């Protein structure tokens, strides 16, 4: 496998779990990826399984693809991940990448918007395109400076908050961003 290819093999099922009972989301490869209709969500080194489970549910209900950049702060078999994602795991498209370079290499033409409280551009000021990357950092630190200054970053983007507040929950932020992108398409494909 080339160094820049995403790691896409699904983990082995837990003992006693058959394929029909396997709750984990579809872990697709880039060759299986349909043309995007929304931006893609990328969680850089997520640490809290419940947030990622909620993001899997978000991906399932919006049709956005979720990318997780390792190292993860949990195992994909984590019960809290499963519980937070409810029964939406089989409806979500997700890829796991060994590092940020591998994730970005899987989307070579995409614009990359790094979400950070340090930005001046508001998330509503961006005209999102299918395939854009919405990049979010881990709680509680957010994206590190070396990621924020990565040459692939198109712009740093913020979600407005009242003064003196530190940050929003990771999946709440991703929800706000992907729904704004979807709103801009007139919620194409939604009911």
KACOR-V28707 format. One record per residue. N is the residue number from 1. RES is the residue in one small letter. D_FIRST is the distance of its C-alpha to the first C-alpha in whole Angstrom. Layout:
n-><N | N>
res-><RES | RES>
d_first-><D_FIRST | D_FIRST>
This chain:
n-><1 | 2 | 3 | 4 | 5 | 6 | 7 | 8 | 9 | 10 | 11 | 12 | 13 | 14 | 15 | 16 | 17 | 18 | 19 | 20 | 21 | 22 | 23 | 24 | 25 | 26 | 27 | 28 | 29 | 30 | 31 | 32 | 33 | 34 | 35 | 36 | 37 | 38 | 39 | 40 | 41 | 42 | 43 | 44 | 45 | 46 | 47 | 48 | 49 | 50 | 51 | 52 | 53 | 54 | 55 | 56 | 57 | 58 | 59 | 60 | 61 | 62 | 63 | 64 | 65 | 66 | 67 | 68 | 69 | 70 | 71 | 72 | 73 | 74 | 75 | 76 | 77 | 78 | 79 | 80 | 81 | 82 | 83 | 84 | 85 | 86 | 87 | 88 | 89 | 90 | 91 | 92 | 93 | 94 | 95 | 96 | 97 | 98 | 99 | 100 | 101 | 102 | 103 | 104 | 105 | 106 | 107 | 108 | 109 | 110 | 111 | 112 | 113 | 114 | 115 | 116 | 117 | 118 | 119 | 120 | 121 | 122 | 123 | 124 | 125 | 126 | 127 | 128 | 129 | 130 | 131 | 132 | 133 | 134 | 135 | 136 | 137 | 138 | 139 | 140 | 141 | 142 | 143 | 144 | 145 | 146 | 147 | 148 | 149 | 150 | 151 | 152 | 153 | 154 | 155 | 156 | 157 | 158 | 159 | 160 | 161 | 162 | 163 | 164 | 165 | 166 | 167 | 168 | 169 | 170 | 171 | 172 | 173 | 174 | 175 | 176 | 177 | 178 | 179 | 180 | 181 | 182 | 183 | 184 | 185 | 186 | 187 | 188 | 189 | 190 | 191>
res-><x | x | x | x | x | x | x | x | x | x | x | x | x | x | x | x | x | x | x | x | x | x | x | x | x | x | x | x | x | x | x | x | x | x | x | x | x | x | x | x | x | x | x | x | x | x | x | x | x | x | x | x | x | x | x | x | x | x | x | x | x | x | x | x | x | x | x | x | x | x | x | x | x | x | x | x | x | x | x | x | x | x | x | x | x | x | x | x | x | x | x | x | x | x | x | x | x | x | x | x | x | x | x | x | x | x | x | x | x | x | x | x | x | x | x | x | x | x | x | x | x | x | x | x | x | x | x | x | x | x | x | x | x | x | x | x | x | x | x | x | x | x | x | x | x | x | x | x | x | x | x | x | x | x | x | x | x | x | x | x | x | x | x | x | x | x | x | x | x | x | x | x | x | x | x | x | x | x | x | x | x | x | x | x | x | x | x | x | x | x | x>
d_first-><0 | 4 | 7 | 8 | 7 | 9 | 9 | 11 | 12 | 15 | 17 | 19 | 22 | 25 | 28 | 30 | 28 | 27 | 25 | 28 | 29 | 26 | 26 | 23 | 22 | 20 | 16 | 15 | 12 | 13 | 14 | 16 | 18 | 21 | 23 | 24 | 28 | 28 | 26 | 23 | 24 | 22 | 23 | 22 | 22 | 24 | 26 | 29 | 28 | 31 | 30 | 26 | 28 | 30 | 28 | 26 | 30 | 30 | 27 | 28 | 32 | 31 | 28 | 26 | 22 | 21 | 18 | 18 | 17 | 17 | 19 | 21 | 24 | 24 | 23 | 22 | 24 | 27 | 30 | 31 | 28 | 29 | 33 | 32 | 30 | 33 | 32 | 30 | 26 | 26 | 27 | 24 | 21 | 19 | 15 | 14 | 13 | 12 | 14 | 16 | 15 | 11 | 14 | 16 | 13 | 13 | 17 | 17 | 21 | 22 | 25 | 25 | 28 | 28 | 30 | 33 | 36 | 37 | 36 | 39 | 38 | 38 | 36 | 39 | 39 | 35 | 35 | 32 | 30 | 27 | 24 | 25 | 24 | 26 | 25 | 27 | 27 | 27 | 31 | 33 | 32 | 30 | 28 | 28 | 29 | 26 | 25 | 28 | 28 | 24 | 25 | 23 | 26 | 28 | 31 | 32 | 34 | 36 | 38 | 41 | 43 | 46 | 47 | 46 | 44 | 40 | 38 | 37 | 35 | 31 | 31 | 35 | 33 | 30 | 33 | 35 | 33 | 31 | 35 | 36 | 33 | 34 | 38 | 37 | 36 | 39 | 37 | 36 | 35 | 37 | 40>
